[in-house]
Amino acid sequence: MPGTSQLALTSDDDLFPLRVRVPADAKTGLQQDTDLLIDQVRAISNRRLMRRLGLVDAPTLLRVEHALRLLAGP
């Protein structure tokens, strides 16, 4: 799932279901707040994955899953 530090809004809101916000904190390991770009999901080779940038918690992962289901349709 691609992400960007160019946040959609300046508040804590994201643009669900097109974006899901992941905060920068000790739990995620991110340096900056990041919006996951749900509508730009793509498949890439595992060889291109050089290092892990961060982790998401279960509630955030459920929001990502819900957003994908909404965009993909029934």
Contacts in CASP RR format, 6 or more apart in sequence:
PFRMAT RR
TARGET T0000
AUTHOR 0000-0000-0000
METHOD contacts of the structure
MODEL  1
MPGTSQLALTSDDDLFPLRVRVPADAKTGLQQDTDLLIDQVRAISNRRLM
RRLGLVDAPTLLRVEHALRLLAGP
1 36 0 8 1.000
1 37 0 8 1.000
1 38 0 8 1.000
1 41 0 8 1.000
1 64 0 8 1.000
2 36 0 8 1.000
2 37 0 8 1.000
2 40 0 8 1.000
2 41 0 8 1.000
2 42 0 8 1.000
3 34 0 8 1.000
3 35 0 8 1.000
3 36 0 8 1.000
3 37 0 8 1.000
4 34 0 8 1.000
4 35 0 8 1.000
4 37 0 8 1.000
5 32 0 8 1.000
5 33 0 8 1.000
5 34 0 8 1.000
5 35 0 8 1.000
6 35 0 8 1.000
7 21 0 8 1.000
7 33 0 8 1.000
7 35 0 8 1.000
8 14 0 8 1.000
8 15 0 8 1.000
8 19 0 8 1.000
8 35 0 8 1.000
9 15 0 8 1.000
12 21 0 8 1.000
13 21 0 8 1.000
14 20 0 8 1.000
14 21 0 8 1.000
14 35 0 8 1.000
15 35 0 8 1.000
16 63 0 8 1.000
16 67 0 8 1.000
17 38 0 8 1.000
17 66 0 8 1.000
17 67 0 8 1.000
17 70 0 8 1.000
17 71 0 8 1.000
18 37 0 8 1.000
18 38 0 8 1.000
18 39 0 8 1.000
18 67 0 8 1.000
18 71 0 8 1.000
19 35 0 8 1.000
19 36 0 8 1.000
19 37 0 8 1.000
19 38 0 8 1.000
20 35 0 8 1.000
20 36 0 8 1.000
20 38 0 8 1.000
20 60 0 8 1.000
20 63 0 8 1.000
20 64 0 8 1.000
20 67 0 8 1.000
21 33 0 8 1.000
21 34 0 8 1.000
21 35 0 8 1.000
21 36 0 8 1.000
22 28 0 8 1.000
22 30 0 8 1.000
22 33 0 8 1.000
22 34 0 8 1.000
22 35 0 8 1.000
22 36 0 8 1.000
22 56 0 8 1.000
22 60 0 8 1.000
23 30 0 8 1.000
23 33 0 8 1.000
24 30 0 8 1.000
24 31 0 8 1.000
24 32 0 8 1.000
24 33 0 8 1.000
24 34 0 8 1.000
27 55 0 8 1.000
27 57 0 8 1.000
28 54 0 8 1.000
28 55 0 8 1.000
28 56 0 8 1.000
28 57 0 8 1.000
29 54 0 8 1.000
29 55 0 8 1.000
30 53 0 8 1.000
30 54 0 8 1.000
36 64 0 8 1.000
38 64 0 8 1.000
38 67 0 8 1.000
38 68 0 8 1.000
38 71 0 8 1.000
39 71 0 8 1.000
41 68 0 8 1.000
56 64 0 8 1.000
END
